[in-house]
Amino acid sequence: MRCILASCLTRYIQESCRTFQDIATSLPKSLIFLLSYPATHNIRVFRFKIAWVVKITERTHSTEAHALRFVHSTGLNLPISRLVFSCVHRGVTYTVMTRVPGDNMKEALMHDAMTDDAVEIVAQEVADVLNKLQTLQQPPADAGKVMMSASGHDLPDPITFFEERSGPYPSITDLWVHCGSFGDLAEMKQYVEPATFEIMNADPIHYVHPDLRTYNIIVKDGHLSGIVDWQDSGWFPSSWKVHTMRWPRFGCDGVWYQFWLKYRFSEEAEAAYAASKTFLIKSPV
């Protein structure tokens, strides 16, 4: 009888703890929703002139919070949002961050609010940010791993049109085997020249924002004010950013696209970019 009572009491305490924890973790979420209104499907803007926004991500790893926390820890002083706080409720991460002042560059272009010269000025300022990012070194424990987020986890998979996630990959070669839609390394070697492998493996690993297009650029007074949407950033071969900036699509067109066609990245990145185009079936970005 005592065993039964003890078992029931233990179960009751466990359930009570779970309920209390659920209530405690739901409080920040409730407050966030009370103080904000929806701007997009996963972004809410704070009311009462509070210069904050919240990003809602349906996972607990590879989030905006992880990326912002990492990038700010590097001391590079980049034009990005500041992390205010983040919380997790029922597997969903709520990242509260400062709102970058200014206008969305894509919207400004659509309303003819930017001259061609202004676009080139902002593009050069973005290039300066890329140059700062390429100075970062991977943690020794993760050296060589690619398609790896700031939290050390997976990222959207280009092979599945970003509907699924994959990675991290243990090496640059493993990543290109996957992105080239080869069954394995042996199959890739049947179609790719040894010299191409050498070029690809000589490409240094950098921290990359893989969606650095005009809809993620904020401008103010004709200059770069900030870069947003960092949750899918991570460690990639440096040629990945060349693919990002030179793949013509929504947000990468017009004067912006022409700037990056003319812009010269590092010798290794340019060589690997050219080499990758000899075997890729589709763009990795």
ABEGO torsion letter per residue (X at the ends): XAAAAAAAAAAAAAAAAAAAAAAAAAAAAAAAAAABBBABAABBBBBGGBBBBBBBBBBABGBAAAAAAAAAAAGAGBBBBBBABBBBBGGBBBBBBBBBBEBBAAAAAAAGABBAAAAAAAAAAAAAAAAAAAABBBBAAABGBBGBBAAGBBBBBAAAGGABBBOBBABAAAAAAAAAGBABAAAAAAABBAAAAAAAAABBBBBBBAABBAAABBBBGGBBABBBGAAABEBBBAAAAAAAAABBBBGBBEAAAAAAAABBBBAAAAAAAAAAAAABABBAX
